[in-house]
Each structure stands twice: as C-alpha cells, then as structure tokens.
Amino acid sequence: MARKKIALIGGGQIGGVLAQLCALRELGDVVLFDIVQNMPMGKTLDIAEASRVDGFDVELKGANEYADIKGSDVVIVTAGLPRKPGMSRDDLLATNAKIMTQVAEGIKQYAPNAFVIVISNPLDAMVTLCQRITGFPSKRVMGMAGVLDSARFSSFIAWELGVSVKDVNAMVLGGHGDTMVPIKRFANVNGIPVYELLKKKYKGDMTKVEEVMTAMVERTKGAGGEVVKLLGNGSAFYSPASSAIAMVEAILRDQKRLLPVCALLNGEYGVKGFYVGVPVVLGAEGIEQIIEMDLDAEETKLLKISCDAVEELVGAMDKVLAPA
Ligand code: TXD
C-alpha cells in the first residue's frame, strides 16, 4: 500500500516541527510548502538526513509550487504571520485572510480529497474561510486550537496538583482567543474532579480553591501570549505542532478520539455557519460526530460570549475580503 502523503503549507516554525514529527512517527511522506524560495527544501533535507539516525522511512520534499502537494491525503496549514509581543490573534486578520485565500485555492486545485487542518491565526476565522473557498465537506476541514488549549490547561492542573499530566482530562471550548472557555466543572484526574482534589489540598478552603482554579483558567487563556512574550519573536510552535499531529493520527489511524476541535456548526450550541471549538469524534471520516454537552448556565453564557466574538471576527474578515 502506498504511503500516505501529508502536505504542510507554511514552512516556518510550526511547519518545520510538523515535518519532523510526521517523519519520526512515520505518518507518511511529507511535502513542506512555502513561498520563501529554497527554505522548505533546506528544512526537509536537514530532517531527511536524520533518517538514518532516527530510523524512519519516509520521503521529505520541500516545495515552492502548489503542484507538488498533488494528491495529498492530509494538508496542514500554518501559512501566515505569527503574533508579535503585544498583538492579539485578531490583529493578524487582514494579512492572514489574504494568505489563506491563496492557500485554500491551491488546496482545492491540487488536493481535492484531502483532510485539511488549519492552524493559522486568527484560527476560527481562517478555518471558516478555508472551508468556504475549498467548498470541501465540513467534516474534512477543521481547525486546531482546542487540543492545544486543553493540553495547556491540563499541564497547569498537573503542576498544581503534583500528578502526572497523563492522568489529567480537561477541555477548552469556544474560539481560540481571549474568550476561550476552559470547562472547570468537568476537569478531572482519572475521573476524580479537580475541584475535589483542590478541596483536599486546601483543606476545604473553598475561597482558595476558587482562587487557584481561576488562576489556572486565566493562565490557560493567556498561555499563548505568555510564550509570545518570553520568546520575544514569534509564537509557540512545539506544542501547536504536537497538537495538530494528534489530530492527524486520529484521522489516519481511525482512532475515534474525542477531542476539542474547531468545527463548522450547523445549529449545535446555537451557532450556524462558522467554526468554533467543540468536542468532536475524530476518525477516518474526519469529524464523525459533534458532541453537544449539557452545559450549565455559566458555561453556556461564557460559550455564547466566545461564539459571538468569533462571529464578529468572521464579519470583520468578510469586510476585509469584500471587493472595494
Ligand atoms: O493553536 C493554534 N492554532 C496556534 C496558531 C498556535 C500557535 C501559533 N498559531 C499560528 O500559526 C500563528 O499565529 C501563525 O498564524 C501560524 C504559523 O505560526 P509559525 O510560528 O509557524 O509562523 P512562521 O514561523 O512565521 O511561519 C509561517 C510561514 C512562513 O514561513 C512564511 O513564509 C509562510 O508561512 N507564508 C506562506 N506560506 C505559503 N503561502 C503564503 N502565501 C505564505 N505567506 C507566508
């Protein structure tokens, strides 16, 4: 059986790590595309030359032409500008919308049967645009943000409680922006609610428990910005790449994982016609199911605020892209 073909559009920080992870896990042959001449060829050659040491059998190729992504099974898009310190993700809208327009047209032409995972920011608007331009079925076009935001939330919980992060389950829903909604109530460590464990740790002092939980939620919401500030140039790239690879694996290995994914909603959670982060089942068909959780009044309110912010962003994008 032929190896799968994975195209990475954008050969920058995340694109490079994605290429290496695809190779290390032997997920398929990799094409790394960028508009910068030679750079993707340099990165893929560098990774390929580690194949003897790491022991992987996949081909890696750099590309400056869309024709090279022909027949890809999966396309991951990171093309666009990252944030600089002090910028919000939404500040990237105008530039990245124009880039996404070109990228989506290239994917539509050369990889019409691919699953597409968008990473570029502002995420919810970019993936909405990508699906509209490609016209692909929405179960094949999705955005990565929730896996990363949830991984960050899980890390903070593990560090606070002094337990292995492998036992932590926590989900972040909504848009990938300042309004994202970490779902505190369902966060647990191997089934034990985080609230219960915090209550034990702080000997029933519920004020302290709420304070610690709120601090973890706020750190999660600002986690991308925390890294941007420390790096001084560019944004997080290791954890975003790993998170997208988890989604690729779920699809290629038909794992039926239940993950928070940026998906096109058609009435679920009261949203219609744009993308937002919700729990889905991810398998060989792509988004096989969208799960509607029973949220309480507070969670519903916060999710609505987040969805409204995404809707506004999509509206702003439409204005930017409208012919003058
Ligand atoms: O959770 C998430 N979704 C994210 C998203 C987490 C972290 C970062 N996130 C966003 O991913 C970030 O805000 C950016 O919008 C993207 C890519 O981040 P990365 O750190 O990889 O940015 P780089 O290193 O600047 O790489 C972008 C590449 C760069 O090599 C450009 O030359 C290329 O995109 N680029 C293009 N490629 C193809 N086609 C066009 N038109 C193009 N324009 C620029």
Residues whose N, C-alpha, C, O or C-beta is under 5 A from the ligand:
A	BS01	TXD	I9 G10 G11 G12 Q13 I14 G15 F33 D34 I35 V36 T78 A79 G80 L81 P82 R83 I99 Q102 I119 S120 N121 L123 M144 A145 L148 S235 A236 F237 P240
